[in-house]
């Protein structure tokens, strides 16, 4: 809940779409570097982190829909992340079967809110 709220807030401020949290503390906030760099940076600050990704409130999904896929999962695995929260209905899941298989193989929980 905390990470998702923070992801929505950085989106409202038009900063990014992703945050990395642990124990209600922000480990990393996505800016221009992109999702994967944010995840890797956040993972260096705390193993067992949770990644939250949400659309910006005023985002036009025709041009920039938030997405996750195998590359996201690989970054999460490298970062030691244990969970991912995405926005239901506003996040594109690329290579769904492969992405979910990677998550399952590494005990990463995915929640759509």
LINSUL-V966906 format. One record per residue. SS is DSSP state (A for helix, B for strand, O for the rest). PHI is phi in whole degrees, -180 to 180 (NA if undefined). D_FIRST is the distance of its C-alpha to the first C-alpha in whole Angstrom. Layout:
# LINSUL-V966906
ss=SS phi=PHI d_first=D_FIRST
ss=SS phi=PHI d_first=D_FIRST
This chain:
# LINSUL-V966906
ss=O phi=NA d_first=0
ss=A phi=-63 d_first=4
ss=A phi=-62 d_first=6
ss=A phi=-63 d_first=5
ss=A phi=-62 d_first=6
ss=A phi=-68 d_first=9
ss=A phi=-63 d_first=10
ss=A phi=-64 d_first=11
ss=A phi=-69 d_first=12
ss=A phi=-68 d_first=14
ss=A phi=-67 d_first=15
ss=A phi=-60 d_first=17
ss=O phi=-83 d_first=19
ss=O phi=60 d_first=20
ss=O phi=-94 d_first=19
ss=O phi=-169 d_first=18
ss=O phi=-122 d_first=15
ss=B phi=-129 d_first=14
ss=B phi=-132 d_first=12
ss=B phi=-121 d_first=12
ss=B phi=-129 d_first=11
ss=B phi=-150 d_first=12
ss=O phi=50 d_first=11
ss=O phi=61 d_first=9
ss=B phi=-124 d_first=12
ss=B phi=-75 d_first=13
ss=B phi=-93 d_first=15
ss=B phi=-157 d_first=16
ss=B phi=-126 d_first=16
ss=O phi=-71 d_first=18
ss=O phi=-130 d_first=21
ss=O phi=-70 d_first=24
ss=O phi=-70 d_first=24
ss=O phi=99 d_first=22
ss=A phi=-60 d_first=19
ss=A phi=-63 d_first=21
ss=A phi=-64 d_first=22
ss=A phi=-63 d_first=19
ss=A phi=-61 d_first=18
ss=A phi=-64 d_first=21
ss=A phi=-64 d_first=21
ss=A phi=-63 d_first=18
ss=A phi=-67 d_first=19
ss=A phi=-71 d_first=22
ss=A phi=-95 d_first=20
ss=O phi=-179 d_first=18
ss=O phi=-70 d_first=19
ss=O phi=81 d_first=16
ss=O phi=-76 d_first=14
ss=B phi=-115 d_first=11
ss=B phi=-104 d_first=11
ss=B phi=-125 d_first=9
ss=B phi=-133 d_first=12
ss=O phi=-144 d_first=12
ss=O phi=-70 d_first=15
ss=O phi=-69 d_first=16
ss=O phi=-54 d_first=17
ss=O phi=-100 d_first=21
ss=O phi=-70 d_first=21
ss=O phi=-93 d_first=24
ss=O phi=-65 d_first=23
ss=O phi=-70 d_first=27
ss=O phi=-117 d_first=27
ss=O phi=-150 d_first=24
ss=O phi=-80 d_first=21
ss=B phi=-57 d_first=18
ss=B phi=-142 d_first=19
ss=B phi=-134 d_first=19
ss=O phi=-166 d_first=22
ss=A phi=-63 d_first=24
ss=A phi=-64 d_first=24
ss=A phi=-60 d_first=20
ss=A phi=-63 d_first=20
ss=A phi=-62 d_first=23
ss=A phi=-66 d_first=22
ss=A phi=-66 d_first=19
ss=A phi=-62 d_first=21
ss=A phi=-62 d_first=23
ss=A phi=-84 d_first=20
ss=O phi=75 d_first=20
ss=O phi=-73 d_first=16
ss=O phi=-114 d_first=15
ss=B phi=-156 d_first=12
ss=B phi=-136 d_first=11
ss=B phi=-114 d_first=9
ss=B phi=-124 d_first=11
ss=O phi=-89 d_first=12
ss=O phi=-62 d_first=14
ss=O phi=78 d_first=17
ss=O phi=-132 d_first=17
ss=B phi=-129 d_first=17
ss=B phi=-86 d_first=20
ss=B phi=-101 d_first=21
ss=O phi=-86 d_first=24
ss=O phi=49 d_first=26
ss=A phi=-49 d_first=24
ss=A phi=-63 d_first=26
ss=A phi=-66 d_first=26
ss=A phi=-63 d_first=23
ss=A phi=-68 d_first=22
ss=A phi=-64 d_first=25
ss=A phi=-63 d_first=24
ss=A phi=-61 d_first=20
ss=A phi=-62 d_first=22
ss=A phi=-64 d_first=24
ss=O phi=-115 d_first=22
ss=O phi=54 d_first=20
ss=O phi=-99 d_first=17
ss=B phi=-84 d_first=14
ss=B phi=-117 d_first=13
ss=B phi=-124 d_first=11
ss=B phi=-105 d_first=11
ss=O phi=-111 d_first=9
